[in-house]
Amino acid sequence: MLKNRRFTGVLAFLMLAVIVEAQVTTASINGKVVSDGEPIIGATVQAIHEPSGTRYGTITNMDGNFNLQSMRVGGPYRIQIAYVGYQSAIYENIMLQLGDAQVLDVSLKETTELLDEIVILGTTNSNMKSDRAGAITSIDRESMIAIPTVNRSMNDIMRLSPQASSTTNGFAVGGGNYRQSYITVDGAAFNNTFGIGQNLPANGSPISLDALEQISVSVTPFDVRQSGFTGGSINAVTRSGDNNFKGTVYTYLNNEKLMGKKVDGYEMTRSKSQNYTYGLSIGGPIIKDKLFFFVNGEYEDNVTAGPVYSARQNADQNWGSNTTVNRPLDSDMQAIRQHLINTYNYDPGRYNGYSIDTPSYRLMARLDWNINDNHRLNFRFSKTKTKDSNSPSTSTSPLTTNTIYPGSDGIDAGQGRGSRYALYFESSRYYQERNFTSLASEFNSRFMDGKLNNVLRLTYSYQDEPRSFEGGFSPQLIY
């Protein structure tokens, strides 16, 4: 009976290990403390995340080794190594990268009256950890701010990896397929599970870049926690609040007036098109050193150009190739629209000369709670709602090809509503919505002076891509 219980416990643990594959949200520090080449047993190691006051501590083991796990990424950290009868060593301005195991080997000297402690300023490490942890590229907050982006997508940042490649559907690793990589934010899956379109959900931008703290791209990681992928393991963590209130306001503007309109002496007509992004981020303490919040909101006022083709104003007007005019008469299109309104109380909408509003928004909120020096809890919620407008299908039946409409002056019945013989109303268009909701919560615990570490993570990701349209349902015509 006891053996069966043990087997059940081991099986449950293995199942849990499979579930949490390819998820890294923290950093770590490990090293060895010696004096004149001999290990120091029981030396105290304490690391303080100075912006938030978060503390991590442990003691060295029989071999003088120490290991601090599940540490908050970023910094700066102040690390102190102390032992009775020896000078304390203090390391300042230490920055930790996501998924990185910082190595800190320390040699202590016996105490003298002239010198009680040694202060060492940290140095910047390369973000390429190929010599210690496999081919891993880490991008911190400062780098993300400095990198110019076109789409404000995580893909623009992940391309900094030397193994990255660009495909028509987004980011790929090592020349592979974009579906082979596994992407997480705070441990929650951010892959495009629909399988059609880009590698990321929500049209390639499931979360604002201003809400991210760090991104790491792992190709051949040595970390056993990163598995279950054949391309790359991409992990990101969101920003957290600290003991200082901070806020940012930003905007990005682009419209048709910033685009050229002349080609070889020919001046084109520019339809209204704009992409205005407005964002706000704010974070700070709720209880100093204990409870912190961070919120980011982003709104896009997008206007895309509608159909470029217009109706003829009279029967003698040229139409077809080399023009932006199609065969239908403007008077006929207005008559059809008015008939639908008067007879069925249904307005099919506009048929030319219009632009389309496709607004979107992104929201992220996070709470971090330092319960005590050994237990920490965080919760993150994010939601993105975006859509784009698409013209109706241009497909036609092969059975009507080379068939002439009666009384149509020789028009081929195989010509669809996307041809130069036709125009469609605005209600024939449809919106492809790309909505994404994600929740993540993580509980980090330390036991036995840091000798035992535990991470409990709960995540939820929901990708919703319905279709919608303007004008409501058209009336059912009965003949």
C-alpha positions, 0 to 999 in steps of 0.5 A: 500500500505504501509503495502504491502511494509513493508511486502515485506521488511520483507519477503526479510529480512527473505529470506536473513537470510535463505541464510546466515545460518551457516556462521561465520567469525568474533569474538566479545567482550561484557561486562558491565562497572560499578563503585562501582556497578553502571553502567557508561553511555557513557564510551568509549570502543576502541579495536585496533588489534595491528598487523594491526592497525584496530580499533573498538569503541563504548560507553556504553548504559543506563545500562553500557553495550557495544557490539563490533561486526564483529571483526577480529579474532586473535590478540593481541588486546589492549582494552581501557575503559575510562570515564571522572573523572575515571581511564582508564582500559587497557587490552593487549594481548587479543586474539579472537577466531572465533565465540566467544563472549569474555566477558569483564566486567570492574569496573572503579575507580575514578581518583587519582593523583597517578594512572591514568590508570590500565593495565591488561594483557590478559589471554588465554581462553579455546578453549572449550566454552561449558559453554557460547556458546554451545559445540564449539572447536576453533583451532587457527593458533599456534595450527594448526602449532603444530598439526602433519598431514598426509594428510594436510587436514582440517579434521586432524585439526577438529578431535580435537573436542571431538565430532568428529569421523572418517569415511571412507569418512572423518570427522563426528560429534557425530557419525553421517554421514559425509554429515550432517555437514556444512563447510564454509571458509570465509562464502563460502560453502566448502562441497562436493556437489557431494555427493560421496567421502570425506566430503570435495571437492578436494580430502579432501584438498580444501585449504592449511592449511598454508592459514587458520587463525582459525577453529571452530567446533560447535556442539550445538551453541547458536549463531542464525547465525549458523543453517541449519545443523544436525551434526556440523557447521564448520567455518574457516577463511583465513589469512590476511596481517598486517603492517609487511611483513611476508613470509614462505617457506615450503616443505614436502617430502615422497617417496617409499624409506621411506617405508619398503620392507621386510616382514618375510624375503621376500624382495619386489620390490618397485615401484616409488612413491612420494609426494613432497609438496612445499609451499610459503606464503607472506603477508603485507601492501599495505598501512599501517593501511589501505590495506593489502594482503596475498598470499599462493601457494602450489604445489604437485609433486605426483607420484603414482605407476602403475600396479604391474603385468608384462608380460611373457618373454617367454611361459615357464615362470610361471604366475598366483598366487604367482607371479607378472606375468600375462599370456600375452607375452611381445612380443605379447603386443609389437606387438599389440602396434606397430600395432596400431602405424603403422596402426592407428597412435595411441600409447596406451602407456605402459603396465607395469613397469611405474609410473603415474604423478598426480601433483596438486596445491592450490592457495589463495589470499586475500585483506583486506581494512580498509576503515575507523573505521566503514567500512571494506571490504575483498576479497578472491580467492582460487583455487585447482586443483588435480587428481588421476589415476584409473585403467579401470573397471574390470567388465565383462558380466555375459553372458560370464561366463563359456564360453571358448574362441575358441583356448585359451587352456580353458580360461574362457571368463568371465575373464576381463582385470583386471584378471591374464589372461590379461594386459591393456595399459596405455591409458585405465586408467583414471584421476578423477580430483577434482577441486574446486574454491571459492570466498568470499567477505565481507563488515562489517559496523557499525552505531550509535557508534556501536549500529547497525552492518551490514554484507554483504557477497557474496560467490561463490563455484564451484566444478568441477570433470571431467574425463581425460586420456592419449593418446587421443581417440582411433581409431574407428575400422570398420569391 
